[in-house]
């Protein structure tokens, strides 16, 4: 990330959330099943027979199975309108989540945790005495029991109702609507990560950059890892905090007080001389590598792609939002989007997708040029703009582009 000022304390960062009143209450015997056959968006699906729709079809012989790509996976359920939530029931297949979160949202973009589970053992998780409200419910699975991914037979959401009407869902068809089919697929996500890595790390092999760390002189302290987590912009603090929660006593844990102190500045106070060596050493730990991927997805990839999908954008637009989030933070992405909306409408609002993306990239370039360190705008002009003017809204390979004078192909 390049600029996203978020105040954090001890514990997991509350990034991109809105407040929701969530408390515990007594069992409600009159609970109504709200979720059956409602629209579902999945981060990935193994094939068209195991899409997200299978988790809400009322049939426990079918299931959603995620792709095998590493990192977190999620299911996002649209209840049709805001609903009070009192109970959630998860029926897992053999590939269950050891750690997961249930989250609520009013708009499908910003999320608040309703329930967290660690040490899950599969089977049936019947979570009662919940109270929260939102139109969207998301299961965010962060630690898998099997390397093959996550697999869920049913996601059942209950509340006092009444349930909103749901259009019939054919269980053999994909659950991902056309505008969402882009970066939600493993192949397109991998392409997006390689594109970002070409700009952030001057390489397509982003998996070789877990140990990267340096001060690039942009006023944000140390920049490190697979998407440029920065010591001055809160995301590095969030990353190390989460890593320490997963692996207490790790090589970076002792630097947490210093990271809190320098957050919001370019200072290295308390970090030098040992922090960079500790970062490189920690990068050999699979837990740290997994945490980098999960925090990248939680803070940037998932919310940026979700926002793009809500705007009706295909893969190129989803990538443009994600790349902007990496450099400017989610708050910066929203500001760039707002500037674009002054000149064009999103497809969701009835606008032309190409015209809107042109205006979005214009706004992105203007923002980049306000900072000397980012005045080279080739990651937009000779990459994203090139794809757009070629009409490649689905970001289909093969691609060729230039960033900072280097040529890439994928």
N, C-alpha and C positions, 0 to 999 in steps of 0.2 A: 504494500500500500504506500501511497505517496502523501496523502493528507486527509486525515479523518480524526479530529480531536474528540476523544471520548474519555470522560473522567471515569477511572476505574479504581477500585479498592481491592482488598483481598478477595479472592474467589473468582469465579468464572465471569467474564465480561458480559454485561447486558447490552449487547450490540443490536441495533435495529429492532427494538422492541417498543411496544406501547403499553401503558399500564392497563391492566384488567383486574377487576376485583375477583380474587380467587381465594376461596375459603373451603373448609371442610364442613359438611353437613350430614345429617342423619340419612340413612337409606330411604329412598322414596319408592314406595311400592308401585306407584302409578307411572313409572318411567316408560317412555315411548321410544321405540327404535327409530332414530332419525336418519340413519345413514344409508339404508338399503337402496341400492341402485342410483345413488347420486353420483355426480361427476367426480372423477378422480384424476389427478395428475401425478405421475410417478417420475422420480429422478431417472430411472432406467427400468427396463424390463428385459428378461432373458430372451423372450420370443413372444410372438403374437398370441400364443396360447396361455401365457402367464403374465398378463398385463395387470395394471392396477385395478381395473374394473372387476377382476376376479375376487378381490378382497371385500367387495361390498355387494356381491350377487346373491347372498343368502345361501350359498351352496358350499359346504365345507369340503367337498371333494375337489374343488378348484382352488387355485391360489395365485397370489402375486409372487413372482420371484424376480429379484433385482438382477442387474448385470453383475459380472464378476469384477468390474473395475474397483480398485481399492478406494477407501474413504467412506464417508457417510452416505446413506441412501435415505430417501424419504417418500412418503405417500401424502398427498395433499387432497383432502376431501372438501368439497363445496356442498354445504347443507342447503343452499338455495336462498337462505336469509339468515339473519342473526338468530341464534338459538341458545337457550340456557342448557348447559352440559352438566349432568350429575353423575354419569357413569360411562366408562369406556371398557370394552371387552375385546381382548386380542387373542385370537386363536392361531398359534404359531405352528408352522411346519418344522421339520427337523433343523432347518437352517434358521435358527431364531437369533434375536438380538440379545446379547448379554447386557448392553447398556443402550438405553433409548430415552427419548423425551416425547411427551405429548404436549403439543403447543396449540394455541388459539390465536386467531387473527380476525380483525374486522374487515380487512381489505385483501388478504392473501399475499401481502408484502411484508408487513411488520408483525413480529410474533412475540408472544409471551408464554413462558412455560406454565403448563397446567399441572404436570406431573413428571417426575424424573425417576428412572429405575436403573439401578446398578445391580450387578450380580444376578441377572435374569437367568432362569433355567428352562425356558421354553414352556410348552404345554399351553395352558390357558391362563392369561392374566386378566382377572376381573377386578377392575379398579373402581371402587365405589366412593361414596361420600365426597364427591367432587362438586365444586361450584365455580362456574365461569361462564362466559358467554362469548360468542363469536360466530361468524358465518363459516369460517374455514377452520378445519382441524387438521393438524399435521403430525404424523408419526415420523420422528427423526431418529433413525437407527444409527448409532455411532460406533458400536463395537460388536463384531460378529462372532458367532460360535463356530461357523464353518467358513473356510476360505472361499467357498463358492458364492457367498453373498448372503442375502436375507430372503426369507420366504414366509409369507403370512397367508393363512387360509381365510381369515375374516377379521375385518376391522368394524366393530359395532359401537356406535355412539348413541347414548341414551340421554333423554331429558324429558321435561314435562310436556313438551310438544305444544300444539300439534305439529307433525312433520310436514315440511314443505313438499309440494308435489315434485316427483322426480320423473324425468323422461326414461323410458325403457332403455336398458343397456344390453347389447348383445355380448355375451360373455366370451365369444370367440374373436371379437374385434379388439383392436388396440384401444387402450384407454386414453392415450395422449392425443389431444386435438391437433389438427394440422399445424397451427401456429406454434405449438409447443414441441413439435417433433424434433426440433433442431438440437440444441445442446443438451437436451435430456437423454440423448442416445450416447452410449459409451464412445463410439467412434468420433462423433462430433465434439464431445467434451474433450477428448484427447487432442483433437485438432486445435481447439480453443486454447488449451493449456500450452501447446507448442507455439502458437502464435504469440501469446503473452510472454513466454520465455524468450522468444527471439528479441523482444524489446527490453525485457527486464534483465536478462542474463546473457544476451548475444549467443544463444545456443537454442536448438530445438529440443535438446535432451534435458527437460526440466527436472528429471529424477536425479540428475547429477548435481543439483544446486542446493540440496539440503544444507550443505556446509558453507555456502557462500556467505560472506559478511565483509562489509567495508563501509566507510563513510564517504559517500559520493559528493559531499559538499553542497547538498541541496537544502541545508538548514534543518534536517530531520534526524540528525544523529546517525547511528548505525543503521544501514539497510542490509537485510539478511534474508536468506532462505528462498523458497521457491516462488514467492510473489513479492519479495521486498518488504517484509515486515520491518517496521522502523521503530527505533527506541524513542523517537520523539512524537509518535502519532498513535500511541495506545495499543496498536495491534500486536507489537512485540511483547508488551507487558501482558496482554491477554493470552498470547500463545504460551509464554513461559509459565504463567499462572496455571493454565490448563495442563501443561506438561507436568508440573509439580503435583497437581492433584492426581494425575494418573501414575506418576512415578516419584513419590516423595524422596528427597535426598539426592536428586539428580545433579549433574554437574553445573546446571544453571540456577538452581534454586536459591543459592546464597546471594545471587545478584538481584533478587526481587526487590529488596528495599531500594537499591540504587535505581532500578528501572522505574519504580514509582516516583522517585525524586526527580529524574530527568525527563519524565513524560511531559510533552509539550515544549521541549527545547531541543537544542542540538548538542547539549552537554554530554560529556563522557564521564562526568564525575562519579566515582564509585565503580565504574565499569572497567577502566584501564588500571593495570595493564593486562588483566587475565581474562576478560570477558570474551574476546574474539577467539582465543584458544579454547576456552570452555565450550563455546558454540560449535566449533569445528569438531571437538571431541564428542559432544552430545549428538551430532549428526550421524554417528555410527550406531546410535541406539534406535532400533526399529520403532520403539514407542514414540520417540521424538519425531521421527519421519512421519508416522501415522498422524501425530498431533498436528504437524504442519499442514498436512493435507486436509484434515478435518476442519481446522480453523480457517484455512483458505476457503473451503466450501461454505462454512457457517457464516463467515463475515462478508464474503464477496460473491462467490459463484452462485450460491443458492438464491440469495435475495436479489441479485442483479438479474438473473435469468427469470425469476418469478415476476419481477417488475416488467421485464420485456414481454413475457408471455401475456401478462395482463393488458399490455398495450397492443397486443395482436401482432407482434414482430416475429419474424422467422429467424433462422439461425444466425444470419449476419447481424441483425439488430440485437439479438441476444448477446452475441459476442461483443458488439460495440458497447453495450451497457456494462458487461463484465470488465472489459479492459478499462473503461472509465472508472469503475469502482476500485480497481486495483490501484490506479494512480491517484485518484482524488477522494477515495472513500465513498461510502454509500450516500453520505450527505452531499458530497460534491457531485455525484452522479445525479441526484435529484435536482440540484441547482442547474446543471447542464440541461437536463430534460425539461425543466420549467422554462429555460430560455428558448429551447427549441419549440415548445408549445406556443410561444408568442408569435411564431412565424408559420407553423404548420400543425395539422392534426395527426394524431396517431391513427393507425388503421382501425383500432377499436372505436375511435370517435368518428370514423367515417372518412379519414384522410387517406392520401396515397402513401404507401409505405416508402417508396423511393424518395419522394419529396420530403417526408418527415425525417428520414435518415440523413439526407443531405443537410438539413437544418440542424440536426443533432450534431453531426460532425463539424459543422461550422462553429457551433457553440463550444464544442470540445476544443477545437483549435484555439479559439479566443481565450479560453481558460488556460490552456497550456502556455500560451505566450505571455501570460502575466508573470511567469516565473522563469528566470534566466536558465535554471538547470533543466527546464523542460521546453525550451524554445525551439528545439528540433522536433518538428511535428510529423516526421516521416512515418511514425507508427500509425498515423491516421491517413496522411495524404498519399503515401505510396504503398499502403496496405489496405486498410478498410475502405478508403475512397476508391481505390482501384477495383476492389471486388464489387462495390456498389455500382460503379459505372459500367462494369461488365454485365450487370444484371444478375449477379450471383447471390441472390437473396437467401438461398439455402446453404450457402458456404460449401458448395460441393468441390471436392478435390478432383483433379490436381490444382494446386494454388501456387503462384509465384508472387513474391513481394520483396520490398526492400525496407530495411529499418536501419537508421543511422549509418547508411552507406553500404551495408552488407546485404547480399542477396540470399534469399531463402526459397525453398520449394518443399511442398508437402502434398 
